[in-house]
Amino acid sequence: MRRLALAACAALALAAPAGAKKKYGLAPPTEGGLIDDVNGYTVAKDGSLTRFTGLLIGKDGKVARLLKAGEERPKWLDYRQDAHGRTMLPGLIDAHGHIMDYGFQLTTLDLSATTSLADMQTKLANYAAHKQTPGWIRGFGWNQERWPDKRFPTAQDLDLAARERPVLLERVDGHAVVVNSAAMAAAGIGPSTKDVPGGRIERDAKGRPTGLFVDAAVALVKRAMPQAAAIEVDDAFGHAQEKLLSYGVTAVADMKTELSDWNAWRRAGDRGALRIRIASYADGIDVAASVAGEGPTPWLYDGRLRMVGVKLFADGALGSRGAWLKRPYADMPSTRGLQFMDDAQVRNRMSRAAMDGFQVAIHAIGDAANAQALDSIEELAQTYKGDRRWRIEHAQIVDPADLPRFARNGIVASMQPTHETGDWAMAEARLGPERLAGAYAWKTMLDEHVPLAFGSDFPVESPNPFPGLAAAVSRQDAAGRPAGGWHPEQRIGIAQALAAFTTGAAYAEGAEDRIGSLQPGHYADFVLINGDPIANPDPQTLRAIRVAETWIGGVRVWELK
């Protein structure tokens, strides 16, 4: 035995010289990260749905490959996450929102849930008692249409709750404010103050301002309100961004960007805190020129921020009777609403933006405003050729004779499904049912081959896109009203609605080459949710969907705790 052991040792010594190390081959390069076991949907270029069960994310944060059931998975990965069968959708894009207004609603006095004037007064009094700073009290979101008497509030109403400090409370649509007497005094407003073009000061029987200011008249009061400090603006943005991500919104077309908004996003980008993607539409030509100069900016911060266009206004909002109609309001025959610009003015401003390559987005709610926008585009399209993607924002009340005109000149209809479910009863009161055949006409737009982009107009409505999907397929509100849906002939399918919130919204802002779908080469922006909207598009089920995770650029940016 001893001899055998010695022989074995000798053989090992000959086979492996002293000091020799075993050699291993190099590991193959990793292919990125894999989100596996997903119930995945994405919208293809032709509008059809593509199914997949695994998403391979490249090291550049973009989609490398979609994997089908049974397809072999890469072996060498940086990470692998099991989604446990959750549904994956492309990141939802809100084609029309107001990020900073939403942020200030979240960080100041939120009146969006008020059910009566007395409720608003109570909330205002409590806020004033517990918040001693800043000097002005600012609030957002009241809607008299949700109150029993539907009466607009006045300065006297606000004085009963907060008399000592100036108070400015914005209506839910952002097109009207009510202020107290202290705010009017600070702004130097009295009976002799004149109305301004595109605006209206509500007055009592003696000609005295009641405290309600509509559209362009709002500036008469806001000019006296101190500008928010940078720290307040940054805080508001942080709250808005977090909330948007929690709803699965990965990109927003911000309409009416002011210089202070842009600066806040640049500060966030500089410190690595800008997670959501923002396509910015400047509040007029001057802001666009100040920020971007002679044309749209490049994409900044790894594709997260770009000023792409200019926002213009043809009229106001339906709720405050500022929408410009072809015929008088049924419930106030003395007015047709507010025309913000004459034809020469609107075309001059559109031309000024277009000549520098900015995309033009024009707000038009009433049928007269939509006709003016269509007329202007048809004229300017003769000069400004190519892929301009003129946008009409809202396109709410349209003369049926004008609907086919949207298909000309590549016009994008940027619409908000939850406006229909929130406004249908008011729209009937404002115009009468017989004048609403072309209202919120999503199906007609698609039938006419008009590019359709969906959003929410937050904070006017919630930025949660799932109630938007529910509204699109049902034309009913959360309570199931009206039975059978309002103008049910304008309902669209769930795949069409999802496309409008993804590929359609991306196309509307000229970003279809990078976001909106999970095709290879696009950013890996996606959401994991707790339901399957395609398999079960029941409206109440859609409204109940919650987001589990939100990813942007292949990085998880929000997770349900």
Sequence and secondary structure as in RCSB ss.txt:
>XXXX:A:sequence
MRRLALAACAALALAAPAGAKKKYGLAPPTEGGLIDDVNGYTVAKDGSLTRFTGLLIGKDGKVARLLKAGEERPK
WLDYRQDAHGRTMLPGLIDAHGHIMDYGFQLTTLDLSATTSLADMQTKLANYAAHKQTPGWIRGFGWNQERWPDK
RFPTAQDLDLAARERPVLLERVDGHAVVVNSAAMAAAGIGPSTKDVPGGRIERDAKGRPTGLFVDAAVALVKRAM
PQAAAIEVDDAFGHAQEKLLSYGVTAVADMKTELSDWNAWRRAGDRGALRIRIASYADGIDVAASVAGEGPTPWL
YDGRLRMVGVKLFADGALGSRGAWLKRPYADMPSTRGLQFMDDAQVRNRMSRAAMDGFQVAIHAIGDAANAQALD
SIEELAQTYKGDRRWRIEHAQIVDPADLPRFARNGIVASMQPTHETGDWAMAEARLGPERLAGAYAWKTMLDEHV
PLAFGSDFPVESPNPFPGLAAAVSRQDAAGRPAGGWHPEQRIGIAQALAAFTTGAAYAEGAEDRIGSLQPGHYAD
FVLINGDPIANPDPQTLRAIRVAETWIGGVRVWELK
>XXXX:A:secstr
 HHHHHHHHHHHHHHS TT             EEEEEEEEEEE TTS EEEEEEEEE TTSBEEEEE TT    S
S SEEEE TT EEEE EEEEEE HHHHHHHHHSEE TT  SHHHHHHHHHHHHHH   SSSEEEEEE GGGSSS 
    HHHHHTT  SS EEEEETTSSEEEE HHHHHHTT  TT    TTEEEEE TTS EEEEEEETTHHHHHTTS
    HHHHHHHHHHHHHHHHHTTEEEEEEEEE HHHHHHHHHHHHTT   SEEEEEEESHHHHHHHHSSS    B
TTTTEEEEEEEEES   TTTT S  SS BTTBTT      S HHHHHHHHHHHHHTT EEEEEE SHHHHHHHHH
HHHHHTTTS S    EEEE  B  GGGGGGGGGGG EEEE HHHHHHHHHHHHHHH GGG TTBT HHHHHHTT 
 EEE   TTSS   HHHHHHHHHH   TT  STT SSGGG   HHHHHHHTTHHHHHHTT TTTSSS  TTSB  
EEEESS TTT   HHHHHT  EEEEEETTEEEEE  
